[in-house]
């Protein structure tokens, strides 16, 4: 199955000359090659077929200072399906100009877009219409479901990143634990499970240097 990843931008983000940093995305466990959809399917009856996530921006904090370097402004939509969910494919999102150096923190903002932020982007407009920052589509026991959330949170990942021109930063999301708790599944159709599912989603993101694009921290 061919990998499918659509990166739909509400604002242009690209290298403008000088040193560039690439930003990639991956779905699955950052510690192993576990496929997100396969992990969900095993024993749970839940199979993910598509995951959409809106990111407002990605920032780097310079080591020993509080200065932030915004490397990806948006909002932009990560639209993941097919082999991107099956086998943890690392897909390049963009290249952005930045200042090479040592960074101590990556900040990632998950964001519910507003109508004025979509431009002519139909994908982002669908997220506005759904009033969602994240939408997960799939099946449970063979029946289709859609889980929507309006999470609007800033994620912070402390690290020691020594980034040079041509380095790559991978944003990783692991949906395999979204609909599970203590070994039991969380039915996404049951509103009583919403709070735990949203907590699971918040805990499923990470970011790390990945210059060889293998989906694991260098």
C-alpha positions as CSV (number, residue, x, y, z in Angstrom):
1,X,0.0,0.0,0.0
2,X,1.4,3.4,-1.0
3,X,2.1,5.8,1.9
4,X,-0.3,8.7,2.0
5,X,0.6,11.9,3.8
6,X,-0.9,15.3,2.9
7,X,0.7,18.4,4.4
8,X,-1.8,21.2,4.0
9,X,-0.5,24.6,5.0
10,X,-2.5,27.7,6.0
11,X,0.7,29.8,5.8
12,X,3.8,29.4,3.7
13,X,6.7,27.8,5.6
14,X,9.9,27.2,3.6
15,X,13.6,27.7,3.6
16,X,14.5,31.3,2.6
17,X,18.2,30.8,2.0
18,X,20.9,30.1,4.5
19,X,21.0,27.0,6.8
20,X,17.9,24.8,6.7
21,X,16.4,22.4,9.1
22,X,14.0,19.8,7.8
23,X,10.9,18.8,9.8
24,X,9.4,15.3,9.4
25,X,6.4,13.4,10.8
26,X,6.0,9.8,11.9
27,X,3.2,7.8,13.4
28,X,4.1,4.9,15.7
29,X,6.2,4.1,18.7
30,X,9.5,6.1,18.6
31,X,11.2,3.2,20.5
32,X,10.3,0.4,18.2
33,X,9.1,-0.3,14.7
34,X,5.6,-1.1,15.9
35,X,2.9,-0.1,13.4
36,X,0.3,2.1,14.9
37,X,-2.7,0.5,13.1
38,X,-1.5,-3.1,13.8
39,X,-1.0,-2.3,17.4
40,X,-4.5,-0.9,17.7
41,X,-6.0,-3.9,15.9
42,X,-4.4,-6.6,18.1
43,X,-7.0,-7.8,20.5
44,X,-8.9,-4.5,20.7
45,X,-11.2,-4.6,17.6
46,X,-10.2,-1.0,16.9
47,X,-8.5,-0.2,13.6
48,X,-7.4,3.4,12.6
49,X,-7.6,4.3,9.0
50,X,-6.9,8.1,9.1
51,X,-5.6,10.6,11.6
52,X,-5.7,14.4,11.1
53,X,-3.8,16.8,13.3
54,X,-3.6,20.6,13.2
55,X,-0.3,22.1,14.3
56,X,-0.1,25.9,14.9
57,X,3.7,26.1,15.2
58,X,7.0,24.4,16.1
59,X,9.6,26.3,18.1
60,X,13.1,25.6,19.4
61,X,14.5,27.0,22.7
62,X,18.1,28.0,22.6
63,X,20.2,26.3,25.3
64,X,20.8,28.3,28.4
65,X,18.4,31.1,27.4
66,X,14.7,31.6,27.1
67,X,14.9,32.7,23.5
68,X,12.6,30.9,21.1
69,X,13.2,30.2,17.4
70,X,10.0,29.6,15.5
71,X,10.9,27.1,12.7
72,X,7.4,26.2,11.5
73,X,4.5,28.6,11.5
74,X,1.1,27.6,10.4
75,X,-1.5,26.4,11.1
76,X,-0.9,23.3,9.0
77,X,-2.6,20.0,8.8
78,X,-1.0,16.6,9.0
79,X,-3.3,14.1,7.2
80,X,-2.0,10.6,7.8
81,X,-3.4,7.4,6.3
82,X,-2.3,4.2,4.5
83,X,1.3,3.0,5.0
84,X,2.0,6.1,7.1
85,X,-0.1,4.5,9.8
86,X,0.8,0.9,8.9
87,X,4.6,0.9,9.2
88,X,5.8,4.1,10.8
89,X,7.1,5.7,7.6
90,X,9.0,9.0,8.2
91,X,7.6,11.7,5.8
92,X,9.3,15.0,5.3
93,X,6.9,17.9,6.0
94,X,9.0,21.0,5.2
95,X,12.3,22.8,5.3
96,X,12.7,26.0,7.3
97,X,15.5,28.5,7.8
98,X,17.0,28.5,11.3
99,X,20.2,29.3,13.2
100,X,22.4,26.2,13.7
101,X,23.3,25.6,17.4
102,X,22.4,23.8,20.6
103,X,18.8,23.8,21.6
104,X,17.3,22.6,24.9
105,X,13.6,22.3,24.2
106,X,11.2,21.7,21.4
107,X,7.7,23.2,21.6
108,X,4.8,21.9,19.6
109,X,1.4,23.5,19.6
110,X,-1.7,21.5,18.8
111,X,-4.4,23.9,17.7
112,X,-8.0,24.0,16.7
113,X,-8.0,26.4,13.7
114,X,-10.3,29.3,13.3
115,X,-12.0,30.3,10.0
116,X,-9.6,33.2,9.4
117,X,-6.6,30.9,9.5
118,X,-7.5,28.5,6.6
119,X,-6.8,30.6,3.6
120,X,-8.0,28.6,0.6
121,X,-7.2,25.3,2.2
122,X,-10.2,22.9,2.1
123,X,-8.5,20.5,4.5
124,X,-8.1,23.1,7.2
125,X,-11.6,24.3,6.5
126,X,-12.9,20.8,7.2
127,X,-11.2,21.0,10.6
128,X,-12.8,24.4,11.3
129,X,-16.2,23.0,10.4
130,X,-15.7,20.0,12.7
131,X,-14.4,22.4,15.5
132,X,-11.5,20.0,15.9
133,X,-7.7,20.0,16.2
134,X,-7.6,16.2,15.9
135,X,-9.8,13.8,14.0
136,X,-9.3,10.0,14.1
137,X,-11.3,7.8,11.7
138,X,-11.4,4.0,11.9
139,X,-13.6,1.0,12.7
140,X,-14.5,-0.7,16.0
141,X,-15.6,-4.3,15.7
142,X,-16.1,-3.6,12.0
143,X,-18.3,-0.5,12.5
144,X,-17.0,2.9,11.3
145,X,-16.4,5.6,13.9
146,X,-15.0,9.2,14.0
147,X,-13.4,10.7,17.1
148,X,-13.0,14.4,17.2
149,X,-11.3,16.6,19.8
150,X,-10.8,20.3,20.2
151,X,-7.6,20.0,22.2
152,X,-5.6,23.2,22.1
153,X,-2.4,22.5,24.0
154,X,1.3,23.3,23.9
155,X,3.7,20.3,24.2
156,X,7.2,20.8,25.5
157,X,10.0,18.2,25.0
158,X,13.3,18.8,26.8
159,X,16.4,17.6,25.0
160,X,20.0,18.4,24.1
161,X,19.8,19.1,20.4
162,X,22.9,20.0,18.5
163,X,21.5,21.0,15.1
164,X,23.5,21.8,12.1
165,X,22.5,22.8,8.6
166,X,20.7,19.9,7.0
167,X,19.7,18.4,10.4
168,X,16.2,16.8,10.7
169,X,13.6,17.1,13.5
170,X,11.0,14.3,13.6
171,X,7.6,14.9,15.2
172,X,6.3,11.6,16.4
173,X,2.7,10.7,17.3
174,X,1.8,7.2,18.6
175,X,-1.9,6.6,18.3
176,X,-1.6,3.0,19.4
177,X,-2.5,3.9,23.0
178,X,-5.2,6.5,22.3
179,X,-8.1,4.1,22.8
180,X,-6.8,1.9,25.6
181,X,-6.3,2.1,29.4
182,X,-4.9,-0.5,31.7
183,X,-5.0,-3.1,29.0
184,X,-8.7,-2.5,28.3
185,X,-10.0,-0.7,25.3
186,X,-11.7,2.7,25.4
187,X,-14.7,2.8,23.1
188,X,-14.3,6.1,21.2
189,X,-18.1,6.4,20.8
190,X,-18.7,6.5,24.6
191,X,-18.4,10.1,25.9
192,X,-17.5,8.8,29.3
193,X,-14.2,7.8,27.8
194,X,-13.4,11.2,26.3
195,X,-11.3,12.6,29.1
196,X,-9.0,9.6,29.3
197,X,-8.7,9.4,25.5
198,X,-7.7,13.1,25.3
199,X,-5.1,12.5,28.1
200,X,-3.7,9.6,26.1
201,X,-3.5,11.8,23.0
202,X,-1.6,14.5,24.8
203,X,0.9,11.9,26.0
204,X,1.4,10.4,22.6
205,X,3.6,13.1,21.0
206,X,7.3,13.5,21.0
207,X,10.0,15.3,19.0
208,X,13.6,14.5,18.5
209,X,16.7,14.9,16.2
210,X,16.5,12.3,13.5
211,X,19.1,13.1,10.9
212,X,19.0,9.7,9.2
213,X,15.2,9.8,8.9
214,X,14.8,6.3,10.5
215,X,12.1,7.4,13.0
216,X,14.3,7.0,16.1
217,X,16.1,9.5,18.2
218,X,19.8,10.0,17.1
